[in-house]
């Protein structure tokens, strides 16, 4: 299996108070990856950068949620460009569960 691509979308560019949550997310994601043995590249991208770069066009999938609920839907996790989790920093256990499901989806060609 190729490395998964994990992208955390952050609104810390618009609200600097959110920056500590981004770091917490990255740390928990690294812990979850070490527990599962899954190899992945982690990319933290701010909303401003995501809007300006075609590389992150997939992040637009969260826009309807942002319009409805505001910045509270971030940070958000995209796995292989697919919106997977949103609305805060999940526990390591939730991330382990999510990564395991994603691994199965990737192996079955669904993600």
C-alpha positions in Angstrom: 0.0 0.0 0.0 1.3 3.5 -0.9 1.6 6.1 1.8 -1.7 7.8 2.8 -1.9 11.5 2.4 -3.3 13.1 5.5 -4.3 16.8 5.2 -5.4 18.8 8.3 -7.3 21.9 7.2 -6.9 24.8 9.7 -8.5 28.1 10.2 -5.6 29.4 12.4 -4.8 31.8 9.6 -8.1 33.6 10.3 -8.2 32.9 14.0 -4.8 32.5 15.6 -6.3 31.2 18.8 -6.9 27.9 16.9 -3.2 27.3 16.3 -2.6 25.2 19.4 -5.3 22.8 18.3 -3.5 22.2 15.0 -0.3 21.2 16.8 -2.4 18.9 19.1 -4.0 17.3 16.1 -0.6 16.6 14.4 0.7 15.1 17.6 -2.3 12.8 18.1 -2.2 11.8 14.4 1.5 10.9 14.7 0.6 8.8 17.8 -2.2 7.1 16.0 0.0 6.3 13.0 2.6 4.8 15.2 0.0 2.6 16.9 -1.4 1.4 13.5 1.9 1.1 11.6 0.4 3.0 8.7 2.7 5.1 6.7 1.4 8.6 5.8 2.5 12.1 4.9 0.9 14.7 7.1 0.2 18.1 5.7 -1.2 21.0 7.8 -2.7 23.6 5.5 -4.4 26.8 6.4 -7.7 27.8 4.7 -6.2 30.8 3.0 -3.5 28.6 1.4 -6.1 25.9 0.5 -8.2 28.5 -1.4 -5.2 29.8 -3.3 -3.6 26.5 -4.3 -5.1 24.1 -6.8 -3.2 21.4 -5.0 -5.7 21.7 -2.1 -8.9 22.1 -4.2 -10.3 19.1 -2.5 -10.5 21.1 0.7 -13.5 22.9 -0.8 -15.6 19.9 0.2 -15.9 21.4 3.7 -17.2 24.8 2.5 -20.9 23.9 2.9 -20.2 22.9 6.5 -18.2 26.1 7.2 -21.1 28.2 5.7 -23.6 26.4 7.9 -21.7 26.0 11.2 -18.7 28.4 11.0 -15.1 27.8 11.9 -16.1 25.2 14.5 -16.0 22.5 11.8 -12.2 22.8 11.8 -9.6 21.5 12.1 -10.7 18.9 9.6 -9.0 15.8 8.4 -8.8 14.7 4.7 -7.4 11.3 3.9 -6.3 10.9 0.3 -8.3 14.1 -0.5 -11.5 12.8 1.1 -13.1 14.7 4.0 -13.0 12.2 6.8 -13.2 14.0 10.2 -14.2 17.5 11.2 -15.2 19.6 14.2 -12.3 19.6 16.6 -9.4 17.5 17.6 -10.3 13.8 18.0 -8.8 11.4 20.5 -5.9 9.2 19.5 -8.3 6.2 19.8 -10.8 7.8 17.3 -7.9 8.6 14.9 -6.7 4.9 15.2 -10.2 3.7 14.3 -10.4 6.2 11.4 -7.0 5.3 10.0 -7.8 1.6 10.2 -11.0 2.1 8.3 -9.2 4.2 5.8 -6.5 1.5 5.3 -9.3 -1.0 4.5 -10.9 1.5 2.1 -7.6 2.1 0.3 -6.9 -1.6 0.0 -10.4 -2.1 -1.5 -9.8 0.8 -3.9 -12.6 2.9 -2.3 -10.3 5.7 -1.1 
